[in-house]
Structure formats: structure tokens, C-alpha cells
Amino acid sequence: MIKILVIDDDKLVAASLKTILSQSEDIEVIALGHSGQEAIELYHQHLVDVILMDIRMENMNGLDAGTKILGEDSEAKILYLTTFLDDEYIVKALRIGAKGYLLKQNFDSILPAIRAVAAGQRVFGEAVVDKLPKLLQQKSPSTFSDLGLSDKEIQILTCVADGLSNKEIGAELFLSEGTVRNYISVILERLNLRDRTQLAIFYYRNQ
């Protein structure tokens, strides 16, 4: 059973999604929320498999909530469901480590997307995929903190770029090798990179 949260500031939309999704035998809607802050609180409370979340919401938007959630739990799986195809939103969703970005009008894609995200895949709607090549060619932000990396993660990224081993990084930053390894895994996931070599290249390209 895939346990999900539905977060949308339009209460009618949230309730409708719950009704529709609950008809699937393999999906259970654990709770509904209507703001980014509620998303954070409900995720902490229920630790669901997937958060299905809108972007534009009052008080705290879905991207800021996603940044907070993924900053505390890099394993969280967030699938954005929105009516907006803004380049800025798509890029930020990618950078913070969201697992998917769908438009609400692609209704038939929602169920398959939830299942795919729960299985660890990334899912982007057709209109989003069409935009990706252009967006990925754009200049990256000047600071790594803009990518959602913490100060410690930036320190580790710098050490990797300097060619230090996990053992050397641990000695430098007073961390165990296992902790360093975990940090690097989180950074690779967040930046959508494959290995240490790509991480080093990424670092120097964005200096």
C-alpha cells in the first residue's frame, strides 16, 4: 500500500484528489493539507511514501516546504502537481530533489506517477520534459546554497572537488567515514549526479 499526503490550498481540489486516488486499491491517502507548513507538519507526523503537493499556496509555497522537508529527510519523495509551467518552478523543483513535476491537466498521469515515484523513479510531465533541455543549459546559480545545500554539504563538496578521500574528509571535518559517505550520497541525489567525478566537475563549472 502506497501511503500519500495530498497538499493543495484549494480544499475542493484536495478533497477531489483524495476521493479519486482512494479508489485505487494500492493507494491510501493518509491526510490532506492546505499549505506548505501543513505539509511539513503532516510529513513529520505520518512519514508517508509520497507527498503529492501543489506549488502556489499561501503562507508557505510547496517549493519552500519541499526544501525544508528534503533538508531534514533526503529520502522524502515529493511529486509536484500544479497548473503552472514556470521555468523557475521547474528548475527549483529539480534542484531541491523533487521526484516529479506534473501539470494538473495531465490527470491520467497522476496515478502512474505516484506509483513510479513510490518505486524510486523520477517522473516529469510531457510539457516539463520538453522544457528540460533548454533549462539544463542555463547558467547555474552562483552559490551552492541556492541549490539547497547546507554549509556542511558545501564543505564536503569542496573537499571532494579537492580530491580528498572519505577518510581524509572525515579527518578534516571531524566526521566518521560512514557519515561522510552518507553526506556524499545525499549531495549526489540532490544534484542529480552519478559519482564523485561528476561532483568535482559540477563544483568547478559553477565556481
Secondary structure as GFF3:
##gff-version 3
##sequence-region A 1 207
A	DSSP	beta_strand	2	7	.	.	.	ID=ss1
A	DSSP	alpha_helix	11	21	.	.	.	ID=ss2
A	DSSP	beta_strand	27	33	.	.	.	ID=ss3
A	DSSP	alpha_helix	36	46	.	.	.	ID=ss4
A	DSSP	beta_strand	50	53	.	.	.	ID=ss5
A	DSSP	alpha_helix	62	72	.	.	.	ID=ss6
A	DSSP	beta_strand	78	82	.	.	.	ID=ss7
A	DSSP	alpha_helix	87	96	.	.	.	ID=ss8
A	DSSP	beta_strand	100	103	.	.	.	ID=ss9
A	DSSP	three_ten_helix	107	109	.	.	.	ID=ss10
A	DSSP	alpha_helix	110	118	.	.	.	ID=ss11
A	DSSP	beta_strand	123	124	.	.	.	ID=ss12
A	DSSP	alpha_helix	126	137	.	.	.	ID=ss13
A	DSSP	three_ten_helix	144	147	.	.	.	ID=ss14
A	DSSP	alpha_helix	151	161	.	.	.	ID=ss15
A	DSSP	alpha_helix	166	173	.	.	.	ID=ss16
A	DSSP	alpha_helix	177	191	.	.	.	ID=ss17
A	DSSP	alpha_helix	196	205	.	.	.	ID=ss18
###
